[in-house]
Amino acid sequence: MEDREIIAGLLVRDQTFLAALQEKYGPKLLRLASRFLSSREDAEEAVNDAYFRTWTTIPPQEPEHLFAYVAQLCRYAALEKVDWLTAKKRQAHLVELTEELAQCLPDPGPEREREGRELGEALNGFLGTLDREKRILFLRRYWYGDPIRDIAAQCAMGESKVKTTLFRLRKDLKIYLEQEGISI
Amino acid sequence: MRGKEMLYAMNDVKQSYIEETAWEPRAGGMRTPYLRCFTAAACLCLALLGALRLGTVPGGRPPVVEPPLPPAVSRPPAETLSPIQPPEPQTVAIHWEGVAVNESEGLGMDATRLYMDPALYTVEHWDMDQIRDYYGWELAPAYIPEDLTGGGVGVGHTIYRDKATGEIIEDQAGRGFWVDFYEDGSPRSDDDIVIPRGFTVTASKLGILHCGLLPVDGERTTDFGGTPVTLTHASLPYGPFDPTQRDPSGLYNKPAGYYDIYVASFEMDGVEYEVEAQRMELEEVVKIVASILEPYEDMTVGGE
C-alpha cells in the first residue's frame, strides 16, 4: 500500500491503516529499535510505542515522509528505553556509538550551552553541506545505528574506507559545531 | 554522557534525510537513477537482441551459436556473501594472448522499451534481502577498484509479474559503482570528461533483455577459469562536439575525444550476468569478472 493511502486512512482514524503501517514497516522499525536495545522484547515495545504515538499524532500531523516520521518516533522510544546507567555494561555497540559521537562535540564552554534542539538544527545544517554519499554513511551509522560491516556491504565499500570516511566526518562535524558556537 | 546527547540530537534530523537513507526502495521508486542511465542506453538494442534470439538479424548476419557452458560454478552459502570479502585478495593470472575482445561499433539504436500494461502485470520493488534470496548474493563484486563506490545505494530492482499466472516475466536487477555521484544518486564524472568512470553489474535468471554493445564480427569468448565470457569493446565519442569540424568519418561533428566501453557477458549458476564498464581498463574489467565468478580462489584468464 502506498504511504499516502496509509496517511489518508490514519487521518480519518481508520485502524486498519495502522495494521497496514505495521505490515509495511514493522520489520524495518524492529531492526532500527534493535540497534539500540539489546532485548527483543524492549525493541518490540519501542516499536509499539511508535505505532501508538503515530496513532495519537496523526492527525493533526500529516507527515510528508511516513517512514521517516514513524522511524523518528521509534528511535526516540528506543532511546527512552535505554538504561543509560547499565547500558555500558551490556551494549558494546551503543557504547561505541556514543563514544564516536562524543568526539564530534567541542569542549564545553561555560556560557555557550545550548538546548538539544539547537544541536539538532546544527546537525541538519552540517548534513546539508555533505554530498549524498557521505550523508548516507553518516546517518546509517549515527541515526540508524548500523554496524560498520553492514554499511560497507550496502555501500559496496571496504570497512576501512567506511571507518576512515566516518572519522573525517566526525572531525568535520566538530569543526562545524565549533563554528556554530555549540558546546555541550 | 555527551555522546548520549548527540544520539538524542540526531533524532531532530530532517525527515527527508532519513527517508533518503532508508535502504529499501520506496513505493513508487523505480531503479536507481544511475542504473536507469545505463538501462536507457542499453535498452535501445532490445529489438535487435530479440531478433538475434529468433535467428534473424537485420542486415542478414547469421545467428550466433552460443558455445556449450561448463558446469555452473558453485558459490558459498548466501549468508557468507555480505558482501563478498575474501580473506586474501584474489590473484588473477591473465594470459593476454588468450583474451578475445570483440569489437563493436557501439550501442544499437533501433529498439524501444517494452511497455508493461498495468492491467496485465504487477510491479514489485524488491529489497536487498529479497535480491539475496533470489540471486544468492548482493551483486557487489569482491574486486571494486579503489576509486569506485556504490554511492550508498543498494541494488536497483523492479520485477514484473503476470497478474493472471503470478509468474515473474522480468527479473533484471543491477548495481552501479562509480567514481562520483550527483545528489540524486546518478553517476557523475570527477574530471573534465563528462562521461563518468565506473561499471554496472546486471543479473537476470530469465535472460538479460538489454545489451550494452553489439559485436561487429562473430562472437568470441575468453576462458575465465573454465567459464566462457564474451568481452566486447567499443570506442565512443564524448562531447562537447565541435560543429565547425568533422570527425574522421566526415558524418558527425568532431568530438572532444573518445572513451572505452567494455561489456563482459557470462552465465553463472543459471543466471545471466553483464558487466558494463566505461572509462576503465580491460584489466580492471577482467578482474571484476574474475572476482564475480570465483571470489575465493585464484584464477587464470585466457587459458593455461
Interface residues (C-beta under 8 A of the other chain):
Chain A: M1 E2 D3 K28 P63 E64 H65 F67 A68 Y69 A71 Q72 R75 Y76 L79 W84 L97 T98 E99 E100 L101 A102 C104 L105 P108 G116 R117 L119 G120 E121 L123 N124 L127 D131 R132 E133 R135 I136 L137 L139 R140 Y142 W143 Y144 R149 D150 A152 A153 Q154 C155 A156 M157 K161 I184
Chain B: M1 R2 G3 K4 E5 M6 L7 Y8 A9 M10 N11 D12 V13 K14 Q15 S16 Y17 I18 E19 E20 T21 A22 W23 E24 R26 A27 G28 S82 P83 M128 E138 A140 I144 T149 G150 G151 G152 V153 G154 R175 F177 F181 Y182 E183 D184 G185
